Amino acid sequence: MNKSAIITRNDRYTRRVEQLLSAMELFSEANLNQKPADGGWSAIQTIHHLLLTEELSMAYIRKKLSFQPALSAAGPGAVWRGFLLWAYLSTPFKFKAPKNVGDENLPAYASWLTPASAGKMPAPPGLIF
């Protein structure tokens, strides 16, 4: 994948995140915090999970790049690992979230209106935990 394709995908991802946050503004705080009948995460807990995952992923990337690694071209092994990851994530099965982004790090209740300092990480504009 070349630099232009990466930038295009990143822009598309950014637009989707903005659309998600805009869509969330249409719902009441109570609706966003309501857990499904099966006991899963509420909508706002799911968003918080995604934010934690993204933050930890970026920290990992920054750490790896801080060593000034020599990056080599991806080969067939990388393509195969990418396919396996895609297949794994595309299954209908639920998987337990890793500890750092799991239940113990999700707010029991979150608000668009409470101070950002109540959460464990900075919130994007308009989203406050």
Secondary structure, DSSP 4 states (H G I P E B T S, - for coil): --HHHHHHHHHHHHHHHHHHHHHHTTS-HHHHHPPPTTS---HHHHHHHHHHHHHHHHHHHHHHHTT--------HHHHHHHHHHHHHHTSS---PPPGGGSGGGS-SS--SSS-GGGSSSPPPTT---
